[in-house]
Amino acid sequence: MSQAIPAQFSSVTVPCKANVYFDGKVVSHTLLFADGGKKTLGLIYPGSYRFDTAAPERMDIVAGRCRARLAGKSEWHEYAAGSGFAIPGNSSFDIAVEDGVAEYLCSFG
């Protein structure tokens, strides 16, 4: 699954406080849109992390690469810049970065 990742967003509100997870190894900033939409734009440093979802999410990789595994699945899938994956609501996923930094855009809803 891939879709065009925008180079930039206009007319958004960005709260100054970052979302910091796993002792700073995953960091994002929230983007709030006038239509009520919400996205996060962030960085994932090397390691393996598990995230729970409330609403459905879409993770798009902006730069770098990662591996991801959805809840209940045994296989991992590779994602490079320009690719992404969907996660159902009320679920979880594992994401791992081997080296470098993966930059991501997460869309909610």
FENFENHU-V287543 format. One record per helix or strand. SS is the DSSP state (H for helix, E for strand). FROM is the first residue (numbers start at 0). TO is the last residue. Records with the same first field share a line. If there is no record, write none. Layout:
BEGIN
SS: FROM-TO, FROM-TO
END
This chain:
BEGIN
E: 11-12, 18-20, 25-32, 37-52, 56-62, 64-69, 76-79, 83-86, 90-107
H: 21-23
END
